[in-house]
Amino acid sequence: MTIVIEEIVCAGDESEEKNIPVNEKELVLDGGFLVPQINSFGHTFRDYNVESERKDGVEEFYRINHINQTYEFVKRMREVYGSLNRVEMSIWECCELLNDVVDESDPDLDEPQIEHLLQTAEAIRKDYPNEDWLHLTGLIHDLGKVLLHPDFGELPQWAVVGDTFPVGCAFDGSIVHHKYFKENPDYNNPTYNTKYGVYSEACGLNNVMMSWGHDDYMYLVAKENRTTLPSAALFIIRYHSFYALHKSGAYKHLMNEEDIENLKWLHIFNKYDLYSKSKVRVDVETVKPYYLSLIEKYFPAKLRW
């Protein structure tokens, strides 16, 4: 099945999410995970200017992404994919679909995504052994990249991966390769190009439209299939690629109190998401029983996708 992006219509909605208590002092404890200094290519992490075999491809990805991710485009995509009527399968089956997926926007890794998911989850598990919800979040946070698969419409990479950012308000200068937004139709639209745009102060990120991709899709899948994961997990899934917020501190004027609490967990998660990327392989069969038990705890056996 092929999705014709130009013909998709309308928007999705939000609902209540389960909350968990957050102890701010506990969140700063990093445990035993050692942050590496270089990525799998021998360069510093998230360096979009260093000369490497992936530099030109990554920049071209962001050029196309920034031109096409408009407010109206996101509304159409959320309507189409929010119906969750493509496939019924388990979380683990979805993990296995990612065996052949490589993220073209990532300057730090060219391994299949299943490797990154397990690297992230296992690194978190080492430092936070009692937070099983966070282990599972590490495993599933990128499952939305199945949008690249033919069964899900085989969307182009620019509509699935890469850093995410709000649409419907001004594009912050901290967003990677910001210069390419000048060709985005929303850039000069007075409805969308101010600090608040169509939003209001402290409106809450759940009321903000984010650029379309795997983050928002997996959030919709988890929420609509009634996961029992806590609010912080859904926040991590939806905003883990929102580097303008959790790295640069942009868009905080749109956050409400719940967002502020959940951002603490996202800051913790990001270290493992970013710095666990390596060429070290995880023995899938060894760890699989543990993650299957977590999937059973927090999700139904089959999910609508």
C-alpha positions, 0 to 999 in steps of 0.5 A: 500500500502506498500513501499519497501524502498530498491527499490526506486530511484532518487532525487527531485528539488527546486524552488523559494520561496516567501520572507517576510521582517524580522524585527530583533528587533521584532523577539526577542519579546516573548509576553505572552508565559511562557516556562515551566521547565519540559515536560509532563513526569516531566523531562527537555525537550530534555533530552535523557539521563534521565531515563524515560519510553521512554528513551530506545525506543527513543535511539533505534529509533535513532540507526536505524535512524542513520544507515539507513539515507544515501545520496542514501536513501534520493535521492530515497525517494525524488523521490518516494514521490516527485511525490505527487500521493498518495492521494488528500485531504485538509489540515484539513483532513490531520490533522485528520489523525494524531489522531492516530499518536504518535512520538516514537522519542519524549522524551517529549510527548506521545499524538496524534500529532493533540494535539501538532499541535494545542498546538503549533499554539495556543501558537504562536497565543497568542504572535504573533496575527498579524502573521497569516502565523505563526499560520498556520505554527504551525498547519501544520508543522508536517503534514508530519507524515502522512507518517506513515499512510497506505495510504502513505506507512506506513513508519517505524518511523525512516524514518519519525520522529526524528531530521534531519541532512544533508546527503552528508557531515560529521555528526556533533557531536552535533546530538543526539546519534551521536555514531550510525553514525559509522555504517552508510555506509556514515560515512567512505565514503570520498565523504560524510564524510568531512566538505563540502562533496558534497556541497560548502560554502554558497551554501544554505540549499535549495541545501543540502539534509536533512535526509528523514522524515516528514519535507522534505515531508511536505515542498515538499507538500506545495511547489508543491501545490503552497502555498502562505505561505512566504519563512520563513514558508517553511523554518520552515516546512523543518528545524524545526527538524534540531536541530544541526543547530538551537540549536547547530549552526552547518552547518552554513557554508552551509547557504546563506543570505536568510537562515540566515534571515529565521533562525531568524523566526525558532528560534522564532518558535522552542520555541513554537514547543518544549515547548508548549507540555503538557497534556493541551487539546485544544478545537478543535471545538472552534478553527477549524473555525479560522484555516479553514479560514487560510487554505483557504487563503494560500492553495488550497481546495485539495492538492496532497500528 
